[in-house]
Amino acid sequence: MGLIDGTHIPVLSPRDGYKDFVNRKGWPSYVLQGVVDDKGCFWNISCKMPGSAHDATVLRQSELFQKAHLLPKGVKNIEGEEVRLLVVGDPAYSLLDWLIKGYTNSPNLTPEQESFNVYLSSLRVGVEMAFGKLKSRWRVLLKRSDFHFSFAPTMIATCCALHNFCEKQKDAISTNWLEEFSQSSEIFHQPIQPVNVSTSNSGINAREVLTKYLASQFPLRQGHLH
């Protein structure tokens, strides 16, 4: 159904509440949570939480989470079990009935579980690429702007809408833009989020079913979830 992730956008934070905006890498930001489709377009975003917030907290405070019961279920029968459409996330998120993530890295993972992690990690590249294109096109997202911090969420949302328009028009990305994005990433390092161990029974069951299905239908792969 979609790929979810978060990225930090530099902002000029307020004097009051400055610490709330400082992320794990030590610079002030807003957290942009985005969900993209298979074409790299954002179909849901949230940008209201300051940089100190964990991705799981950003999700819980978002409209996506509050209205998750309205998401299409599109139930499919897999290996004799009913599995609904799922949003794919990284280890920072909880395992929910509608959001799936890989297994926590451990020496005790089975080959099937490790392979599932690798396939899921390969899938999540889609949202990382979408964020890269977004920031490459709209380089105002790469640096701290001097306008009032309260305007930042509107600016970020506008850039996401323009990104979708460009993607639908198949607008090409300049290599110079990508280079500038890469250089900026070395200045504003993205915070690494701690693993979230929260799970739901329905999420566990769906992940087990999909793990068995992938192992039976596709070659086992080795690697590490990033």
C-alpha positions in Angstrom: 0.0 0.0 0.0 2.9 2.3 0.6 6.4 3.0 2.1 6.8 5.1 5.2 9.8 6.9 6.6 10.8 10.2 8.2 13.5 12.8 7.4 14.7 15.9 9.1 14.4 19.3 7.6 16.7 22.1 9.0 14.8 25.1 10.6 15.5 28.3 12.5 14.1 27.2 15.8 12.5 29.4 18.4 14.3 30.6 21.5 11.5 29.2 23.7 11.5 25.4 23.2 14.8 25.3 21.3 15.7 21.9 22.9 12.5 20.4 21.5 13.7 21.1 18.0 17.2 19.7 18.4 17.5 16.2 16.9 19.8 13.3 17.9 22.5 14.8 15.6 22.5 18.1 17.5 20.8 20.4 14.9 17.3 21.9 15.0 14.7 20.4 12.6 11.2 19.5 11.8 10.4 15.8 11.2 8.8 15.2 7.8 6.9 11.9 7.8 6.0 10.7 4.3 4.3 7.8 2.8 4.9 7.1 -0.9 3.3 4.9 -3.5 5.0 2.7 -6.1 5.6 5.7 -8.3 7.5 7.6 -5.7 4.7 10.1 -5.0 3.7 11.2 -1.5 0.1 10.2 -0.7 0.3 11.2 2.9 2.6 13.5 4.9 2.9 14.9 8.4 5.2 17.8 9.4 4.3 19.2 12.7 6.7 17.5 15.2 10.0 19.0 16.2 13.3 17.2 15.7 13.6 15.7 19.1 10.6 13.5 18.4 11.1 9.8 17.6 9.7 8.5 14.4 7.2 6.3 16.3 6.0 9.4 18.2 5.6 11.3 15.0 3.5 8.5 13.6 1.2 8.4 16.7 0.6 12.1 16.5 -0.2 12.0 12.7 -3.5 12.0 11.0 -2.5 8.8 9.3 -2.3 7.0 12.6 -5.5 8.5 13.9 -7.4 7.5 10.8 -5.7 4.2 10.1 -9.0 2.4 10.5 -10.0 4.1 7.2 -7.1 2.7 5.2 -8.1 0.2 2.5 -7.7 -3.4 3.6 -7.7 -5.2 0.3 -7.4 -8.6 2.0 -5.5 -11.3 0.1 -5.3 -15.0 0.8 -1.7 -16.0 1.2 -0.7 -19.5 2.3 -4.3 -20.0 3.5 -4.1 -16.9 5.7 -5.8 -13.6 5.1 -3.4 -10.7 4.9 -4.4 -7.1 4.4 -2.7 -4.3 2.4 0.3 -3.0 4.5 2.4 0.1 4.8 6.1 -0.9 5.0 8.3 0.9 7.6 11.8 0.6 9.1 12.7 -0.7 12.6 11.9 2.7 14.2 8.2 2.0 13.8 5.9 -0.3 15.8 4.7 -3.5 14.1 1.0 -2.8 13.6 -1.9 -4.5 12.0 -1.5 -2.1 9.0 2.3 -1.4 9.2 4.9 -4.0 8.7 8.6 -3.9 9.4 11.5 -6.4 9.4 12.7 -8.5 12.3 15.1 -7.0 14.8 18.6 -7.9 13.8 19.9 -10.8 15.9 22.3 -13.8 15.5 19.2 -15.9 16.2 17.3 -15.0 13.1 16.5 -17.9 10.9 17.6 -17.8 7.2 14.0 -17.2 6.2 13.7 -14.2 8.6 17.0 -12.7 7.5 15.9 -13.1 3.9 12.6 -11.4 4.7 14.5 -8.4 6.1 16.7 -8.1 3.0 13.6 -8.1 0.7 11.9 -5.6 2.9 15.0 -3.4 3.0 15.2 -3.4 -0.8 11.6 -2.3 -1.0 12.1 0.6 1.4 14.7 2.1 -0.9 11.7 3.6 -2.7 10.8 6.1 0.0 14.5 7.0 0.6 14.8 7.8 -3.1 11.6 9.9 -2.9 13.1 12.0 -0.1 16.3 12.3 -2.1 14.5 13.6 -5.2 12.4 15.9 -3.0 15.4 17.6 -1.5 17.3 17.7 -4.8 14.5 19.5 -6.5 13.7 21.9 -3.7 17.0 22.8 -2.1 15.4 25.1 0.4 14.9 21.8 2.3 18.7 21.3 2.4 19.6 24.2 4.6 18.3 26.3 7.5 16.1 29.0 6.1 15.7 32.3 7.9 12.0 32.6 7.8 9.9 32.0 10.9 9.9 28.3 12.0 6.0 28.2 12.1 6.0 28.7 8.3 8.3 25.7 7.7 5.5 23.0 7.7 3.6 24.9 5.0 6.7 25.3 2.9 7.6 21.6 3.3 4.1 20.5 2.4 4.2 22.7 -0.7 7.5 21.2 -1.8 5.9 17.7 -1.5 3.0 18.7 -3.6 5.3 20.1 -6.3 7.4 16.9 -6.1 4.3 14.9 -6.9 3.6 17.1 -9.9 7.1 16.8 -11.2 7.0 13.0 -10.8 3.7 12.7 -12.7 5.2 14.8 -15.5 8.3 12.6 -15.5 10.5 15.6 -14.8 14.2 14.7 -14.9 16.5 15.2 -11.9 19.7 17.2 -12.6 23.0 15.4 -11.6 24.1 18.8 -10.2 21.1 18.8 -7.9 21.9 15.3 -6.7 25.5 16.3 -6.0 24.3 19.3 -4.0 21.9 17.1 -2.0 24.8 14.6 -1.3 27.1 17.4 -0.1 24.4 18.8 2.1 23.8 15.4 3.7 27.3 15.5 4.9 26.6 18.7 6.8 23.2 17.8 8.2 23.5 14.2 9.0 20.2 12.4 9.4 19.6 11.1 13.0 19.5 7.3 13.4 16.4 6.2 15.2 16.5 3.5 17.9 14.7 0.3 17.2 11.0 0.1 18.4 10.1 -3.3 19.8 6.4 -2.6 20.1 4.3 -5.2 18.2 0.7 -6.3 17.7 -0.5 -9.9 17.4 -2.0 -9.3 13.9 1.2 -7.7 12.8 3.3 -10.6 14.0 1.0 -13.1 12.2 1.1 -11.1 8.9 4.9 -11.0 9.0 5.2 -14.7 9.7 2.8 -15.5 6.8 4.8 -13.2 4.4 8.1 -14.6 5.6 7.0 -18.2 4.8 5.6 -17.1 1.4 8.8 -15.3 0.3 10.9 -18.2 1.5 8.8 -20.7 -0.6 8.5 -18.5 -3.7 11.8 -16.6 -4.0 15.5 -17.3 -3.3 16.8 -16.8 0.2 18.9 -13.7 0.5 21.5 -12.6 3.0 22.3 -9.2 4.3 21.5 -6.7 7.0 18.4 -4.5 7.5 19.4 -0.8 7.5 
